[in-house]
Amino acid sequence: AALILFSGVNPAYALPAQTRFREALAKAEMLVSVTTALDETAQLCNIVLPLSTSFESWGDGEAAPGVYNLNQPSMQPLYPSQSLGDTLLAVGLKMGLNFGEVRSFHDYIKAQWQA
């Protein structure tokens, strides 16, 4: 694999040694962690990007089949960080992908909920 992206997981801690996870990582050209903490997996990565907490970012989800929720930030980020959605959008825009009028994850969520 050329790139492996980790977010919200810590397999270097959670997986048993016999899975040979660390050996498998050596086959990747680039390891990126988007995280709120410098955990065991993040320490193995080439790039670690700070992730905003759920208190600091927009989000949505499906808590149970047919039960949808919308998460609004309750505070400004304490540190220079951003949501995973904003990070992925920024990378996509730098790659020249077209997201229409969407320039932030907040824009994306508004557009999805209006659809």
C-alpha positions in Angstrom: 0.0 0.0 0.0 1.3 3.4 -0.8 -0.6 5.2 2.0 -2.3 4.1 5.1 -4.5 6.7 7.0 -5.4 6.1 10.7 -8.1 8.0 12.5 -10.0 7.0 15.6 -8.1 3.7 15.9 -5.0 2.5 17.7 -4.2 -0.9 16.2 -0.5 -0.9 17.4 -1.9 -1.0 20.9 -5.0 -3.1 20.3 -3.8 -5.9 18.1 -1.8 -8.8 19.5 1.8 -9.2 18.5 1.1 -12.4 16.5 -0.8 -10.3 13.9 2.6 -8.9 12.9 0.9 -5.5 12.4 4.1 -3.5 12.8 5.9 -5.6 10.2 3.0 -5.1 7.8 3.3 -1.3 8.3 6.8 -1.4 7.0 5.4 -2.2 3.5 3.6 1.1 3.3 5.3 4.1 1.8 3.5 6.7 3.9 1.7 6.3 7.3 -0.6 9.2 8.4 -2.4 9.5 11.7 -5.2 12.1 12.3 -5.7 11.9 16.0 -6.4 13.7 19.3 -3.5 11.9 21.1 0.0 10.8 20.3 -0.8 7.1 20.8 1.2 4.0 19.9 0.0 3.9 16.3 0.6 7.7 15.8 4.2 7.2 17.0 4.8 4.8 14.1 3.5 7.3 11.5 5.4 9.6 9.1 2.8 12.4 9.6 0.6 13.1 12.6 -2.1 15.7 12.1 -4.0 17.1 15.1 -7.7 16.2 15.2 -10.4 18.4 16.7 -12.5 16.7 19.4 -16.3 16.1 18.9 -16.8 19.2 21.1 -14.9 21.3 18.5 -16.3 20.1 15.2 -19.4 19.5 13.1 -20.5 16.0 12.5 -23.5 13.7 11.8 -24.3 10.1 12.2 -26.9 7.4 12.4 -27.2 6.2 16.0 -29.5 3.4 15.1 -31.2 2.4 11.8 -33.4 5.4 10.8 -32.3 7.6 13.8 -30.0 10.4 12.6 -28.2 13.0 14.6 -26.4 16.3 13.9 -23.5 17.4 16.0 -22.8 21.1 16.4 -19.5 22.3 18.0 -20.0 23.5 21.5 -16.6 25.4 21.6 -13.8 26.7 19.4 -10.8 24.5 19.0 -8.3 25.0 21.8 -5.4 24.2 19.6 -4.6 24.4 15.9 -6.6 21.4 14.7 -9.4 20.5 12.4 -12.0 17.7 11.9 -11.3 14.7 9.8 -13.9 15.9 7.3 -12.1 19.2 6.9 -8.7 17.4 6.6 -10.0 15.1 3.9 -11.7 18.0 2.0 -8.5 20.1 2.1 -6.5 17.2 0.7 -9.1 16.6 -2.0 -9.1 20.2 -3.0 -5.3 20.3 -3.2 -5.5 17.3 -5.4 -7.8 19.2 -7.7 -11.0 17.3 -6.9 -14.3 19.3 -7.4 -16.6 19.5 -4.5 -18.8 22.2 -6.0 -19.4 25.0 -3.5 -18.2 22.9 -0.5 -15.1 24.4 1.1 -15.5 23.1 4.6 -17.0 20.1 6.4 -19.6 22.4 7.8 -20.6 23.3 4.2 -20.7 19.6 3.3 -23.0 18.7 6.2 -25.3 21.7 5.4 -25.6 20.5 1.8 -26.2 16.9 2.8 -28.9 17.8 5.3 -30.7 20.1 2.9 -30.7 17.4 0.2 
